[in-house]
Amino acid sequence: MGSPTSLEAEIFSYEFATVEWLWDNGSLRVNLPGGSESKLSGSYNEVVALLSDLGSQGWDVATCTSGGNWLFWTLRRQR
């Protein structure tokens, strides 16, 4: 099998980030590529604003999971 063409490599080249929300204490943590971590506080409105802001930067939700008082999103964007 040969090496991928530049188009194929571009299609499958993503970077990933995570957003974690503990809603009972309003704690948000955002991890972006390169080791950038932000800790914020907020409720539903702030989560929506944060995800909207990340979306305007090209991020989309790849997965979301929840349990108890916790939501965890994995985000991705093409490089």
For each residue, the residues with C-beta under 8 A, 3 or more apart:
1:
2:
3:
4: 8 9 12
5: 8 9
6: 9 10
7: 10 11
8: 4 5 11 12
9: 4 5 6 12 13
10: 6 7 13 78 79
11: 7 8 78
12: 4 8 9
13: 9 10 78 79
14: 76 77 78 79
15: 33 76 77 79
16: 33 62 74 75 76
17: 30 31 32 33 54 59 74 75 76
18: 29 30 31 72 73 74 75
19: 28 29 30 31 47 50 51 54 72 73 75
20: 28 29 30 70 71 72 73
21: 27 28 47 70 71 72
22: 25 26 27 69 70
23: 26 43 44 69 70 71
24: 69
25: 22 69
26: 22 23 41 42 43 46
27: 21 22 39 41
28: 19 20 21 38 39 40 41 42 46 47 50
29: 18 19 20 37 38 39 40
30: 17 18 19 20 37 38 40 50 54
31: 17 18 19 36 37
32: 17 36 37 38
33: 15 16 17 36
34:
35:
36: 31 32 33
37: 29 30 31 32
38: 28 29 30 32
39: 27 28 29
40: 28 29 30 46 50
41: 26 27 28 46
42: 26 28 45 46 47 49 50
43: 23 26 46 47
44: 23 47 48
45: 42 48 49
46: 26 28 40 41 42 43 49 50
47: 19 21 28 42 43 44 50 51 71
48: 44 45 51 52
49: 42 45 46 52 53
50: 19 28 30 40 42 46 47 53 54
51: 19 47 48 54 55 61 73
52: 48 49 55 56
53: 49 50 56 57
54: 17 19 30 50 51 57 59 75
55: 51 52 58 59 60
56: 52 53
57: 53 54 77
58: 55 77 78
59: 17 54 55 75 76 77
60: 55 75 76 77
61: 51 64 73 74 75
62: 16 74 75 76
63: 73 74
64: 61 71 72 73 74
65: 71 72
66: 70 71 72
67: 70
68:
69: 22 23 24 25
70: 20 21 22 23 66 67
71: 20 21 23 47 64 65 66
72: 18 19 20 21 64 65 66
73: 18 19 20 51 61 63 64
74: 16 17 18 61 62 63 64
75: 16 17 18 19 54 59 60 61 62
76: 14 15 16 17 59 60 62
77: 14 15 57 58 59 60
78: 10 11 13 14 58
79: 10 13 14 15
